[in-house]
Amino acid sequence: MLTEQQQAQFWKNGFVSVESVFSDVEVDALRQAAGRPAIQDALEKRRASERVVHLMPLTPLDNAFRELSRHPRLTQCAAQLIGNDIQLSNSKLATKPSTPGAGAFDWHQDFAYYTHTNYDLITISVALDDVTQDNGGMYAVEGSHQYGLLDHTRDGWMVGACIESQRWEANPELVAPMMSRAGGITIHHCLTLHGSPVNRSGNPRRLVIFQYRAGHCYQLSDHIWDDTGYQVYGTPRNVVKCVPMNVALPKNRGWERYCGEPHGSVYRQIGPIAKQWNEETRRRQSTTAND
Ligand SMILES: O=C(O)CCC(=O)C(=O)O
């Protein structure tokens, strides 16, 4: 649970770090899960020893990460910030190689990748290693969650990076570290401008990253992952909240193959694995209710 002060910090700055959410034993179990063949093979295929890899979707690869995605210590924080009906939007293992000098990640807002009908989305990053300025920890621009959606496109195509560099260059005093020791978490708003520099440490940096959305967020573009829409807290209310916004839907070259056209499909909100897991939850709940 977040204290009132932590919640106030989140809403003021657009992010907050919370130390010691998971014990050393729990972190060790997560590291072991990250070391199992399904995940190691997938990382190797993506050349994780040379570059940043965001392994997605993570929860179907190992049950430890499915359990982590719905762990009350995470979902209760999410519920405090965005309400009682929480779905997983996506999950990933974000690795940075130990090769010194490798792995910068450009400044961006997460919302630019996954436009929704409103901004009730947050990202929780769980540190599997101590995350420091030396090993490529993330930085954020304080207060940038109030900027609205910035431009991440060229000629309408998503470039995966914010192109408005004045936003972080003009006010360096607003750029602040968003880091924690292993077992800690950071939480940031979907509009918080953030990025991470190269790893200079010679040590790996692994983060498990969950993006959560309120159930009333309806995805407008991009493709959905197998675990998108997994109900991790509360029950679905089947209400969509729309706030006024003009958003140029970004086109994504690589993702036409998933959805048949470059903006993705607004009709697909729940991935196949999330559907199956949600059905299991419904069955469990109705059995319990009938007992
Ligand atoms: O891996 C990193 O350092 C950056 C991760 C990130 O910014 C993201 O997943 O949105």
PDBQT file of the ligand as one rigid body, heavy atoms in Angstrom, charges set to zero:
ROOT
HETATM    1  O1  LIG A 301      14.507  -0.536 -19.871  1.00  0.00    +0.000 OA
HETATM    2  C1  LIG A 301      14.549   0.677 -19.691  1.00  0.00    +0.000 C 
HETATM    3  O2  LIG A 301      15.491   1.252 -19.142  1.00  0.00    +0.000 OA
HETATM    4  C2  LIG A 301      13.410   1.559 -20.139  1.00  0.00    +0.000 C 
HETATM    5  C3  LIG A 301      12.080   0.922 -19.944  1.00  0.00    +0.000 C 
HETATM    6  C4  LIG A 301      10.977   1.843 -20.292  1.00  0.00    +0.000 C 
HETATM    7  O3  LIG A 301      11.114   3.025 -20.300  1.00  0.00    +0.000 OA
HETATM    8  C5  LIG A 301       9.657   1.309 -20.635  1.00  0.00    +0.000 C 
HETATM    9  O4  LIG A 301       9.476   0.086 -20.651  1.00  0.00    +0.000 OA
HETATM   10  O5  LIG A 301       8.750   2.116 -20.915  1.00  0.00    +0.000 OA
ENDROOT
TORSDOF 0
